[in-house]
Amino acid sequence: MKKLYKSKSDKVFAGVIGGVGEYFNVDPVILRLAYLLITVFGAIAPGVIVYLFAILIVPKQNPA
């Protein structure tokens, strides 16, 4: 069973979006651009709050 982890190898800030990309097998650059557009053109505060919450709840990837 797949689990969601913060990526160690593909991270810009905390590895959350890199981990989501690995989980869904999607290029993290696409996810980062989508997150940026949604956050900037939607509402900045909820986007930042969701990301900070994800940093707290998504576990780090175990060393392989």
N, C-alpha and C positions, 0 to 999 in steps of 0.2 A: 504494500500500500504506500502510495506517495504521501509525503508530508511537506508542508510549507516551511522553509527555513530562510533566514537571511543568507544571502550568497556571500561567500568569502572571496570568490574569484572575480565576480562581476558586480562590484559595488562602486557607487559614486559617493554616497553619504553614509548610509547605514546598511546597505545591501538588501533592503526590503523589496524594492522594485526588481532588482536582479533576481532575487529569490522567487518572486511571482512569475517572472519570465521563465525561469528554469522549471517551475512547477507546471505551467501551462504550455511549455515548449514554444514560447513566443520570444522574439528578439526584444531584449530589455530596452533597447533604444526606442522602439516603437511605443512601448509602455510608458517610458519616461516622457516622451513628447506628448502622448495622450494625457498623462497626469498633469503636465505643465499647462497644456491648453485648457483642460477642464478647470484647473485651479485658478488660472489667471482670468479666464473669461467667464467663469461661473462665480464662485465666491472664494476668496483667498483663505479666509479663516477656517471654514470647514475642511478644505483640502489639507491645510497644514495640521489641523487637529487630528484628522484621520491618519496622516502619515506618522505623526508623533505617537499616536496610540498604537499603530502597527509596530513601531520601533520597540515599544514596551512589551507587546504580547507575542510577536513572532520570535521563536527561539533562534539562536545562532546555529549554524551548520556545524555538526561534529567534524573533527578532523578525520579525513579518510586515509 
